[in-house]
Amino acid sequence: MKSKIFKSVVLGVFCLCLADCQYDPWASGFVTTQPPDKDIIGTYKVDSDSLHGGISIPATLKPFAVSPDAKIILSADYKAQFVNVPETDDTGSGICVISGTGSWQPYQGRYFIVFVQIHRNGFRNSADGCQQKYDGELTLYGKKPPYKLTVTISDPDLGEVVQFERTD
């Protein structure tokens, strides 16, 4: 009897551990080695899946529509510009729309990341739950250039993202 209870407890703990260890569904497409800067710099516009609802946005953040004008520009001199780029606010319950200029830098971890610091245009304190300076990360997505930039909205394990495709 004790053996059955022990096995049941071990199986239950194992199942809980599995349920807790989720995985970003986009991760298999993330770039794992740093590409040359020439494959990163450029203008990125929101892709059609993100624009037309092909990518899931959290129900708690709806109604939310990605602006067709949304774009990210990464320059060779490590300057960055955001136009109408969506991001989760500091509380995780709303969306900020980031427009402004700043900088970017590459980072090689498990996946290749582009860190950005954007100073928001027209910032008004407490207007939307977001800060004046946006510190974020963009993940490169794709098997080869031109890559997409992925902005994660909410919990990465839920796969809720907005993607930007390179247009130049």
Backbone bond lengths (Angstrom), bond angles and torsions (degrees), N, CA, C in turn:
res aa  C-N    CA-C-N  psi(-1)  N-CA   C-N-CA  omega(-1)  CA-C   N-CA-C  phi
1 M - - - 1.448 - - 1.529 110.94 -
2 K 1.359 116.67 -44.47 1.464 120.05 179.89 1.526 110.53 -62.30
3 S 1.326 116.54 -35.33 1.465 120.61 -179.67 1.535 110.67 -64.35
4 K 1.334 117.08 -40.54 1.464 121.01 178.52 1.523 111.05 -64.85
5 I 1.319 116.56 -42.97 1.464 120.72 179.58 1.523 109.42 -64.47
6 F 1.337 116.76 -44.44 1.460 121.00 179.48 1.527 110.74 -60.12
7 K 1.329 116.64 -45.62 1.464 120.38 178.94 1.529 110.97 -62.42
8 S 1.316 117.13 -39.51 1.464 120.89 179.38 1.524 111.14 -65.43
9 V 1.328 116.05 -41.42 1.458 120.17 179.37 1.523 109.85 -65.47
10 V 1.333 117.74 -45.43 1.459 121.70 179.53 1.531 110.12 -61.35
11 L 1.326 117.70 -44.68 1.458 121.65 178.35 1.530 111.17 -62.08
12 G 1.328 116.97 -41.04 1.460 120.93 178.99 1.528 112.09 -64.27
13 V 1.332 116.44 -43.85 1.465 120.58 178.45 1.524 109.58 -64.19
14 F 1.319 118.29 -41.87 1.461 122.52 178.54 1.525 110.54 -59.86
15 C 1.334 117.02 -44.88 1.469 120.88 179.52 1.529 111.38 -64.11
16 L 1.332 117.13 -39.44 1.462 120.22 177.37 1.522 111.13 -63.72
17 C 1.334 115.86 -40.41 1.467 119.32 178.23 1.528 110.74 -63.58
18 L 1.302 117.46 -41.66 1.460 120.41 178.42 1.521 111.55 -64.25
19 A 1.313 116.52 -40.87 1.463 120.22 -179.45 1.521 110.93 -66.00
20 D 1.331 117.27 -31.08 1.456 121.39 -178.56 1.526 112.24 -80.09
21 C 1.322 118.40 -22.59 1.464 122.43 -176.74 1.529 109.20 -95.69
22 Q 1.303 115.80 80.50 1.446 119.34 179.67 1.513 109.60 -87.66
23 Y 1.315 115.74 177.44 1.458 120.69 -173.17 1.506 109.55 -146.63
24 D 1.308 116.69 133.30 1.457 121.94 178.70 1.531 108.75 -61.36
25 P 1.330 118.74 119.45 1.467 120.87 -177.51 1.530 113.93 -65.80
26 W 1.329 118.64 -14.33 1.459 122.13 178.44 1.530 111.43 -89.61
27 A 1.319 117.85 -12.92 1.464 122.40 -170.23 1.524 114.02 -56.42
28 S 1.306 118.34 -32.87 1.470 119.70 -178.18 1.530 112.17 -65.15
29 G 1.331 117.13 -18.55 1.460 120.74 178.95 1.520 114.03 -101.24
30 F 1.340 117.34 -2.71 1.461 119.99 -179.68 1.513 110.64 -71.41
31 V 1.322 116.07 143.57 1.459 122.78 179.00 1.531 108.30 -72.42
32 T 1.333 116.75 131.71 1.463 120.66 -175.37 1.521 113.87 -105.27
33 T 1.328 118.26 -9.46 1.465 121.07 176.80 1.523 109.25 -128.27
34 Q 1.319 115.25 147.92 1.461 118.99 -175.78 1.518 111.40 -70.78
35 P 1.328 116.54 120.49 1.463 120.31 176.03 1.529 109.79 -80.51
36 P 1.327 117.63 164.92 1.469 119.11 174.79 1.532 109.93 -64.56
37 D 1.326 115.76 151.71 1.468 120.49 -178.94 1.528 112.71 -53.73
38 K 1.325 117.88 -34.29 1.473 120.45 -178.25 1.524 111.88 -60.69
39 D 1.337 116.99 -24.47 1.464 120.70 178.02 1.525 112.88 -86.60
40 I 1.337 116.07 -4.11 1.467 121.17 -178.72 1.524 111.24 -108.27
41 I 1.336 116.58 -43.63 1.462 119.29 -175.13 1.526 110.68 -66.41
42 G 1.316 114.33 145.97 1.451 119.60 178.63 1.517 111.51 148.39
43 T 1.319 114.82 -174.34 1.459 122.41 178.02 1.519 108.60 -103.81
44 Y 1.318 115.25 131.34 1.462 122.35 -179.51 1.526 108.24 -120.22
45 K 1.329 116.08 129.86 1.464 121.11 176.17 1.520 108.42 -113.28
46 V 1.320 114.98 153.47 1.458 119.74 -178.36 1.529 108.78 -57.28
47 D 1.338 117.22 135.47 1.467 120.03 -177.48 1.524 111.37 -80.10
48 S 1.313 116.15 164.92 1.470 120.60 -172.99 1.526 112.46 -66.16
49 D 1.331 118.81 -33.67 1.469 119.43 177.65 1.523 111.03 -63.32
50 S 1.318 116.67 -42.31 1.465 120.22 179.08 1.525 110.40 -68.01
51 L 1.294 116.32 -37.71 1.456 122.05 -176.41 1.524 112.48 -72.20
52 H 1.314 117.02 -35.13 1.465 120.83 -173.39 1.519 113.83 -110.03
53 G 1.316 116.54 21.81 1.460 119.90 172.03 1.509 115.36 83.00
54 G 1.323 118.99 12.55 1.461 120.81 177.90 1.514 112.89 -75.39
55 I 1.320 116.15 -11.71 1.462 121.51 178.06 1.519 107.43 -115.39
56 S 1.311 115.66 133.98 1.458 122.14 -175.49 1.533 111.47 -70.36
57 I 1.324 115.99 134.63 1.456 123.06 172.51 1.531 106.17 -115.58
58 P 1.334 119.01 138.05 1.464 120.91 -176.58 1.529 112.81 -53.12
59 A 1.314 115.33 138.04 1.470 120.93 -179.76 1.523 111.11 -59.08
60 T 1.334 117.24 -31.88 1.461 120.24 -179.77 1.518 111.87 -68.10
61 L 1.341 117.74 -17.28 1.462 121.53 -178.25 1.519 112.69 -102.56
62 K 1.322 117.95 1.02 1.459 120.67 179.76 1.514 108.78 -85.01
63 P 1.290 123.36 153.02 1.448 123.73 -0.22 1.532 110.81 -76.15
64 F 1.275 115.24 133.53 1.453 121.39 -179.55 1.510 107.93 -147.69
65 A 1.302 115.97 129.84 1.456 120.29 176.94 1.523 108.08 -127.76
66 V 1.303 116.06 135.71 1.457 121.00 177.04 1.523 107.82 -75.44
67 S 1.322 116.23 133.24 1.460 120.90 179.52 1.527 110.27 -67.87
68 P 1.334 117.75 134.98 1.463 119.71 175.75 1.530 112.37 -65.41
69 D 1.334 117.44 -14.69 1.462 122.60 178.40 1.536 112.53 -87.84
70 A 1.331 117.50 -4.36 1.462 120.82 -176.05 1.525 110.55 -60.58
71 K 1.340 115.20 131.22 1.463 118.99 176.94 1.516 110.77 -156.43
72 I 1.319 113.70 159.89 1.459 123.44 178.08 1.520 106.98 -129.39
73 I 1.330 116.45 131.54 1.462 121.13 177.27 1.527 107.96 -120.05
74 L 1.330 115.86 122.53 1.461 122.35 176.69 1.526 107.42 -113.65
75 S 1.328 116.96 120.08 1.462 122.39 -176.29 1.518 111.70 -98.29
76 A 1.336 115.22 159.85 1.462 121.69 179.66 1.525 112.38 -63.48
77 D 1.338 117.66 -24.46 1.467 121.40 179.33 1.534 111.89 -89.40
78 Y 1.325 116.92 17.12 1.468 125.38 177.16 1.526 112.82 66.52
79 K 1.321 116.51 26.01 1.453 120.73 171.08 1.524 108.25 -93.79
80 A 1.325 114.97 150.63 1.464 120.41 -178.94 1.513 109.83 -132.95
81 Q 1.319 114.72 149.56 1.463 120.96 174.81 1.520 107.94 -135.47
82 F 1.325 115.66 134.11 1.461 122.73 174.47 1.520 108.04 -114.30
83 V 1.327 116.80 138.44 1.457 122.96 172.59 1.528 107.33 -129.18
84 N 1.311 116.47 113.56 1.476 123.11 176.75 1.527 113.60 53.67
85 V 1.319 117.44 42.07 1.467 121.88 179.92 1.533 108.82 -88.15
86 P 1.332 117.89 123.37 1.467 120.35 -178.69 1.528 111.74 -78.61
87 E 1.319 114.36 148.75 1.461 122.17 176.84 1.514 107.42 -156.62
88 T 1.325 116.77 151.97 1.457 121.04 177.26 1.520 109.66 -69.91
89 D 1.337 117.09 139.29 1.466 119.46 179.31 1.524 110.88 -72.06
90 D 1.322 116.38 178.40 1.466 121.66 -174.81 1.528 113.21 -64.72
91 T 1.324 117.90 -22.45 1.461 120.58 179.72 1.527 111.83 -89.68
92 G 1.331 116.69 -14.93 1.463 120.64 -177.29 1.514 113.11 79.74
93 S 1.324 117.52 7.11 1.464 119.79 -176.71 1.525 113.41 -113.94
94 G 1.316 117.04 3.35 1.457 119.99 179.77 1.515 110.31 -148.15
95 I 1.311 114.76 178.67 1.467 120.56 -178.01 1.528 109.36 -115.30
96 C 1.321 115.00 136.68 1.460 121.80 169.58 1.521 106.48 -101.17
97 V 1.296 116.06 148.41 1.458 120.40 172.11 1.519 105.52 -113.84
98 I 1.324 115.91 115.42 1.452 122.23 -172.48 1.529 109.84 -98.08
99 S 1.330 115.89 121.04 1.459 122.78 171.57 1.517 106.34 -132.05
100 G 1.326 116.30 130.35 1.445 120.02 179.95 1.512 111.14 163.01
101 T 1.323 115.45 -171.87 1.465 121.00 -178.50 1.520 109.88 -125.92
102 G 1.321 114.35 161.82 1.452 119.96 -179.66 1.514 110.90 178.44
103 S 1.319 115.19 -137.74 1.458 120.32 -175.68 1.524 110.82 -137.58
104 W 1.325 113.94 164.79 1.459 120.44 174.46 1.522 108.97 -136.09
105 Q 1.322 115.31 155.48 1.459 120.16 174.65 1.522 109.16 -148.68
106 P 1.327 116.28 143.98 1.469 120.06 179.25 1.518 111.00 -78.32
107 Y 1.321 115.55 151.37 1.459 121.15 175.44 1.525 108.53 -146.05
108 Q 1.299 115.89 128.26 1.464 120.71 178.51 1.519 109.43 -105.25
109 G 1.297 116.19 110.77 1.457 123.54 173.45 1.519 106.61 -122.48
110 R 1.309 116.30 -140.50 1.468 119.78 174.83 1.527 109.96 -58.43
111 Y 1.333 114.73 -39.83 1.459 122.21 174.64 1.522 107.63 -122.73
112 F 1.318 116.89 158.10 1.450 120.08 177.17 1.525 108.42 -79.65
113 I 1.316 115.74 127.72 1.462 123.02 -175.75 1.527 109.46 -121.94
114 V 1.314 116.05 145.27 1.453 122.36 169.89 1.530 105.92 -109.09
115 F 1.350 116.23 110.99 1.461 120.07 175.46 1.524 108.60 -83.28
116 V 1.325 116.31 136.61 1.459 120.84 178.67 1.524 110.02 -126.88
117 Q 1.316 115.00 147.16 1.464 123.07 169.72 1.519 105.81 -127.19
118 I 1.317 115.47 115.91 1.462 121.35 -176.12 1.526 108.93 -120.38
119 H 1.332 116.24 127.96 1.462 122.25 174.06 1.521 106.70 -92.50
120 R 1.322 115.07 117.58 1.461 120.77 -172.30 1.521 112.48 -70.86
121 N 1.324 115.89 137.21 1.467 122.73 173.13 1.525 109.14 -73.26
122 G 1.316 117.19 142.48 1.462 121.11 172.95 1.509 114.35 59.07
123 F 1.315 117.94 32.74 1.464 120.85 -177.99 1.525 111.11 -64.88
124 R 1.335 115.12 133.18 1.463 122.01 172.67 1.518 107.15 -124.05
125 N 1.301 116.21 124.07 1.452 122.02 -176.79 1.535 111.54 -54.20
126 S 1.314 115.83 128.08 1.470 124.15 176.16 1.526 114.20 64.83
127 A 1.319 119.23 14.34 1.464 120.72 179.80 1.527 111.74 -69.67
128 D 1.333 117.79 -35.58 1.461 119.15 -176.55 1.530 114.26 -137.93
129 G 1.310 118.51 13.11 1.458 120.86 178.38 1.514 113.58 79.85
130 C 1.314 117.52 12.21 1.455 121.54 -178.75 1.520 109.96 -116.32
131 Q 1.298 115.51 161.42 1.459 121.33 -178.16 1.529 111.34 -88.83
132 Q 1.334 116.09 165.60 1.456 121.22 177.75 1.517 111.35 -66.57
133 K 1.333 116.56 -36.75 1.461 120.39 178.80 1.529 108.41 -110.10
134 Y 1.310 115.52 126.37 1.457 121.91 177.58 1.533 109.04 -96.85
135 D 1.314 116.54 119.63 1.460 123.23 173.05 1.513 106.70 -108.04
136 G 1.306 116.86 115.17 1.454 118.79 -176.91 1.511 112.53 -144.87
137 E 1.308 114.00 179.05 1.453 119.64 177.44 1.514 109.92 -134.35
138 L 1.315 113.69 142.31 1.453 122.58 177.44 1.521 106.37 -116.05
139 T 1.290 117.41 134.88 1.454 120.97 179.32 1.517 108.63 -102.90
140 L 1.328 116.20 132.95 1.466 120.75 177.13 1.522 108.95 -76.47
141 Y 1.326 116.19 135.62 1.459 122.11 -175.96 1.526 109.80 -128.22
142 G 1.310 116.53 134.26 1.460 121.86 175.26 1.514 111.89 134.54
143 K 1.312 115.18 163.70 1.467 121.14 -179.07 1.525 112.32 -87.21
144 K 1.341 116.38 -25.35 1.470 121.24 -179.57 1.528 107.99 -158.76
145 P 1.337 117.06 163.00 1.469 119.38 178.66 1.528 110.39 -63.70
146 P 1.294 118.99 150.36 1.459 126.71 -1.13 1.529 111.25 -77.72
147 Y 1.321 115.27 132.24 1.462 121.71 -179.74 1.515 110.92 -82.42
148 K 1.326 115.35 163.87 1.459 121.62 170.44 1.526 107.87 -103.11
149 L 1.331 116.34 154.93 1.453 122.44 171.84 1.521 107.48 -102.95
150 T 1.321 116.52 133.71 1.453 121.92 -177.74 1.526 109.97 -112.84
151 V 1.331 115.97 125.32 1.467 122.93 173.07 1.521 106.14 -106.25
152 T 1.322 117.04 118.26 1.467 120.96 -179.81 1.525 109.18 -82.78
153 I 1.317 115.44 129.81 1.463 122.50 177.15 1.521 106.28 -107.53
154 S 1.316 117.05 118.96 1.449 122.17 178.60 1.527 111.57 76.64
155 D 1.316 117.79 -142.25 1.471 124.29 -174.95 1.527 110.68 -78.88
156 P 1.350 118.63 123.50 1.471 120.58 -179.29 1.530 113.67 -57.80
157 D 1.337 116.96 -30.84 1.460 120.04 -178.67 1.524 112.49 -67.02
158 L 1.322 117.44 -17.56 1.465 120.97 179.93 1.524 112.36 -87.77
159 G 1.334 117.06 -11.30 1.465 120.19 176.73 1.511 114.42 73.84
160 E 1.312 116.86 22.99 1.460 121.22 -177.87 1.526 108.65 -90.89
161 V 1.325 115.32 106.65 1.453 121.35 -173.73 1.529 110.72 -138.10
162 V 1.327 113.86 162.89 1.453 121.43 166.35 1.519 104.73 -121.84
163 Q 1.330 116.29 129.45 1.459 119.81 -178.67 1.527 111.05 -111.44
164 F 1.330 113.66 146.84 1.459 122.36 179.27 1.520 108.50 -121.12
165 E 1.338 116.14 131.17 1.463 120.48 179.70 1.524 110.47 -105.23
166 R 1.310 115.01 145.18 1.469 120.80 -178.03 1.525 109.45 -71.79
167 T 1.333 115.74 134.84 1.459 119.64 -176.02 1.519 113.25 -114.83
168 D 1.332 118.52 -0.52 1.473 119.20 177.57 1.514 111.47 -130.61
